[in-house]
Amino acid sequence: MAQVKKAHVREAILKSADRLFKRKGYFSATTAQIAKSASVSESNLYVYFGSKFSIFITLYEPWLRARINALEGRIENETDSRRRLKLILNALWREIPSADNGFTNNLMQALSTVTRREGYRPHLLRWVEGRIESLIMASVPPARRAELGRRGLTHMLMMAQDGFALNFRLTPSDTGLKKLIDLVCDLIIGD
């Protein structure tokens, strides 16, 4: 007989996982702990989610999308190119990596262990890169847009974000990030 899925059980699993991932990190939070905290058996957890990675990405995707949408809202009325770029880079390299006890670091932990069978698809990365690229292109002089190319710059900025997320876990203090953001703004704007 097929298991009937209940919305409240699914939500309890997600709430439990969210709390554990943010407190302990992806590696340290086990499916047994998630299930216990959600008051379900570990085998029942797998009725709702195929893997720990599936649970995590279900939480992480809306979390990241909300932060990118908030960034778009914050820079919508900013007309100064340099200030726009600083807001974008600060969000990518400081705000998002440090939010919720470094929740983004969980993504790197998860991706370092995920298998093809678990179904990782880079659609979220592509979505974020597309949104960031649009924000950057709207922030630079028209002559620079063609020189910056398609997705190469934003892909590099996102890969750098991984490093900043890791750095936040190791040394949460600002280690010259403001100067680095200024330098990258100079390179992007091309003054």
C-alpha positions in Angstrom: 0.0 0.0 0.0 1.3 3.4 -0.9 2.2 5.9 1.8 -0.1 8.9 2.0 2.0 12.1 2.3 0.8 14.7 4.8 1.7 18.3 4.4 2.2 18.8 8.2 4.8 15.9 8.2 6.7 17.4 5.3 6.7 20.8 7.0 7.9 19.3 10.2 10.8 17.6 8.4 11.7 20.9 6.7 11.5 22.9 9.9 13.7 20.4 11.7 16.2 20.3 8.9 16.3 24.1 8.6 17.1 24.4 12.3 19.8 21.7 12.2 21.5 22.8 9.0 21.7 26.4 10.3 23.0 25.3 13.7 25.2 22.3 12.9 25.9 22.5 9.2 25.0 20.1 6.4 27.7 17.5 7.2 26.9 17.3 10.9 23.1 17.3 10.6 22.1 13.7 10.0 18.9 12.4 8.5 18.4 10.5 11.8 18.6 13.8 13.7 16.3 15.5 11.3 13.7 12.7 11.5 13.9 12.5 15.3 13.5 16.3 15.7 10.5 16.1 13.3 9.0 13.2 15.3 9.0 10.9 12.3 11.0 7.7 11.6 14.0 8.0 9.4 12.4 5.6 6.9 9.3 7.9 6.8 11.6 10.9 6.1 12.6 9.2 2.9 9.0 8.9 1.8 8.9 12.7 1.7 12.4 13.3 0.4 14.8 11.1 -1.6 17.9 12.3 0.2 19.4 14.7 2.6 20.4 16.8 -0.4 16.8 16.9 -1.6 15.8 18.3 1.9 18.5 20.8 1.8 17.9 22.1 -1.7 14.2 22.4 -0.9 15.1 24.8 1.9 18.1 26.6 0.2 16.5 27.5 -3.1 13.7 29.7 -1.8 16.2 31.1 0.8 18.6 32.2 -1.9 15.9 33.4 -4.3 14.5 35.6 -1.6 17.9 37.2 -1.0 18.4 37.9 -4.7 14.9 39.3 -5.0 15.6 41.6 -2.0 18.9 42.7 -3.6 17.0 43.7 -6.8 14.5 45.7 -4.7 17.3 47.5 -2.8 19.1 48.6 -5.9 16.1 49.3 -8.1 16.2 53.1 -7.5 19.9 53.4 -7.2 21.2 55.4 -10.1 24.9 55.6 -9.4 26.7 52.7 -11.2 29.4 52.3 -8.6 27.0 52.3 -5.7 24.9 49.7 -7.5 27.9 47.4 -8.1 29.0 47.8 -4.5 25.5 46.8 -3.3 25.6 43.7 -5.6 29.1 42.6 -4.6 28.5 43.3 -0.9 25.3 41.2 -1.0 27.1 38.3 -2.9 30.3 38.4 -0.9 29.3 39.6 2.6 25.6 39.5 3.3 24.5 36.2 1.7 27.6 34.3 3.0 27.1 35.5 6.6 23.3 35.2 6.7 21.8 32.7 9.0 25.0 31.5 10.6 26.6 31.1 7.2 23.8 29.0 5.7 25.3 29.3 2.2 28.3 27.3 3.4 25.9 24.3 3.7 25.5 24.4 -0.1 29.2 23.8 -0.6 29.1 21.0 1.9 26.1 19.5 0.2 27.5 19.8 -3.3 30.8 18.2 -2.2 29.0 15.0 -1.3 26.0 14.9 -3.8 26.0 12.2 -6.4 24.5 12.2 -9.9 21.8 9.8 -8.6 20.6 12.4 -6.2 19.8 14.7 -9.1 21.8 17.9 -8.7 20.9 20.3 -11.5 22.5 23.7 -11.8 19.2 25.5 -12.5 19.5 27.6 -9.3 23.0 28.7 -10.1 22.0 29.6 -13.7 19.0 31.6 -12.4 21.1 33.5 -9.9 23.8 34.2 -12.5 21.2 35.4 -14.9 19.7 37.8 -12.3 23.1 39.1 -11.2 24.2 39.5 -14.8 21.1 41.6 -15.5 21.8 43.8 -12.5 25.4 44.3 -13.5 24.7 45.1 -17.1 22.1 47.7 -16.0 24.9 49.2 -13.8 27.7 49.6 -16.3 28.1 52.0 -19.2 26.8 50.6 -22.5 30.2 50.4 -24.0 31.3 48.0 -21.2 28.4 45.6 -21.6 29.7 43.9 -24.7 33.2 43.6 -23.2 32.0 41.9 -20.1 30.5 39.0 -22.1 27.8 36.5 -21.3 27.8 34.8 -17.9 31.6 34.6 -17.6 31.8 37.5 -15.1 28.8 36.5 -13.1 30.0 32.8 -12.9 33.3 34.1 -11.6 31.5 36.3 -9.0 29.5 33.3 -7.8 32.5 31.0 -7.6 34.2 33.8 -5.5 31.1 33.7 -3.3 31.9 30.2 -2.3 35.3 31.4 -1.1 33.7 34.2 0.9 31.2 31.7 2.4 34.1 29.5 3.5 36.1 32.5 4.8 33.1 33.6 6.9 33.2 30.2 8.7 36.9 30.5 9.3 37.3 34.2 10.0 34.1 36.1 10.2 35.8 39.5 10.4 36.1 41.7 7.4 39.5 41.0 5.9 39.8 43.8 3.4 36.6 43.0 1.6 35.7 46.7 1.2 38.9 47.3 -0.7 38.4 44.2 -2.8 34.9 45.3 -3.7 36.2 48.7 -4.7 38.9 47.1 -6.9 36.4 44.8 -8.6 34.1 47.7 -9.2 37.0 49.5 -11.0 37.6 46.5 -13.1 33.9 46.0 -14.1 33.2 49.7 -14.8 36.5 50.1 -16.6 37.2 53.7 -15.6 
